[in-house]
Amino acid sequence: MAVQIVVNLALAIFWLFLSGSYTMNSFILGYLFAMGLVFLMRKLLPGRFYVITLYNVIKLVFVFISELIKANIGVLRIILQPQIKNESAFFVYETDLKHKWEVALLSNLITLTPGTVVIGVNDDMKRLYIHCLDFSTKEEEVAAIKGSLEKAVREVGEYDEL
């Protein structure tokens, strides 16, 4: 991915020299033309087309922000209750992620979400030990994490050609 970005920037700068115009509009136009060339050369360059990865990173940010808002509302409901009726619990979450950085990212995103904390990670990086402030059932908690955060992290980490 980094090679593609460097090639794209180099071609955009080369466009500036060819056009003789050193304005931002000329650079953006050259960058877009260079992006098209990088797309055409994507089989020759390592990794998948970097715009797809960039899109998945932006999507991950929006998924995290939506989960953050939902978790804040949930914690606010717990705090504003006259009597505490929630049940906190520890549970083990089994992940399907393959890379250590993906598991670390998922663990950090879970910990940054209010009401949940990753206590530890197993040695094989397949099990996360999580404490949840408002625990319903393990199946619901696992489905919520797998359907949102883990799915978005997995999409960012995919390296295959699309």
Order of alpha helices (4+ residues) and beta strands (2+ residues): alpha-alpha-alpha-beta-alpha-beta-beta-alpha-alpha
